[in-house]
Amino acid sequence: MNNSTPYPQDFIKPEIIDDCADCTVFVNKWFRHMATKTKDGAPNKNYDPSAASDAAVLWKMHVTNTHPERAK
């Protein structure tokens, strides 16, 4: 495994911090791309783990810059 990748090696599950509107955007995007099925049980056409990973990384950067007290 190449450790020089800009993406974190740990699984990131974004969360909304203090009703932050920007957090909500990243969390919604992550969830939309991680769900494998829709509410009615049909396959999710938006399922894209790569796009979900991108949303999680952007959320992590947002948290680091906007909510530094919550950054891990």
C-alpha positions as MATLAB code, in Angstrom:
seq = 'MNNSTPYPQDFIKPEIIDDCADCTVFVNKWFRHMATKTKDGAPNKNYDPSAASDAAVLWKMHVTNTHPERAK';
ca = [
       0.000    0.000    0.000;
       1.255    3.434   -0.885;
       1.241    5.596    2.257;
       1.805    8.810    0.304;
      -1.877    9.032   -0.687;
      -3.587   12.284    0.376;
      -6.601   10.288    1.577;
      -6.740    9.103    5.171;
      -6.263    5.396    5.746;
      -8.992    5.200    8.399;
     -12.693    5.003    7.600;
     -14.345    8.402    8.089;
     -18.043    8.671    8.873;
     -18.933   12.379    8.702;
     -21.283   13.879   11.252;
     -23.083   17.188   11.583;
     -21.461   19.421   14.196;
     -23.564   22.030   16.005;
     -26.207   22.292   13.224;
     -23.509   23.498   10.802;
     -24.973   23.955    7.311;
     -21.658   23.091    5.621;
     -21.356   19.877    7.642;
     -24.890   18.985    6.580;
     -23.959   19.313    2.900;
     -20.956   16.973    3.255;
     -22.877   14.437    5.363;
     -25.778   14.364    2.913;
     -23.424   13.898   -0.033;
     -21.567   11.115    1.795;
     -24.804    9.334    2.707;
     -26.260    9.678   -0.807;
     -23.201    7.938   -2.269;
     -22.838    5.279    0.475;
     -26.425    3.980    0.454;
     -26.649    0.795   -1.611;
     -30.454    0.824   -1.764;
     -33.144    3.495   -1.874;
     -35.967    3.739    0.683;
     -38.171    1.509   -1.487;
     -35.460   -1.182   -1.758;
     -34.341   -0.446   -5.316;
     -30.606   -0.249   -6.047;
     -29.238    3.252   -5.459;
     -28.141    4.744   -8.788;
     -25.982    7.254   -6.889;
     -23.965    4.552   -5.072;
     -20.341    5.573   -5.523;
     -17.878    4.779   -2.709;
     -15.214    6.940   -4.354;
     -17.471   10.006   -4.342;
     -18.457    9.205   -0.745;
     -14.783    9.053    0.207;
     -14.198   12.435   -1.438;
     -17.114   13.921    0.539;
     -15.698   12.464    3.765;
     -12.256   13.947    3.085;
     -13.781   17.356    2.314;
     -15.825   17.124    5.537;
     -12.649   16.281    7.500;
     -10.874   19.317    6.011;
     -13.916   21.488    6.835;
     -13.897   20.271   10.442;
     -10.173   20.961   10.765;
     -10.603   24.511    9.451;
     -13.987   25.466   10.920;
     -14.377   23.319   14.035;
     -10.754   22.834   15.183;
     -11.848   21.906   18.688;
     -13.603   18.836   17.196;
     -10.842   17.816   14.760;
      -9.249   14.455   15.500;
];
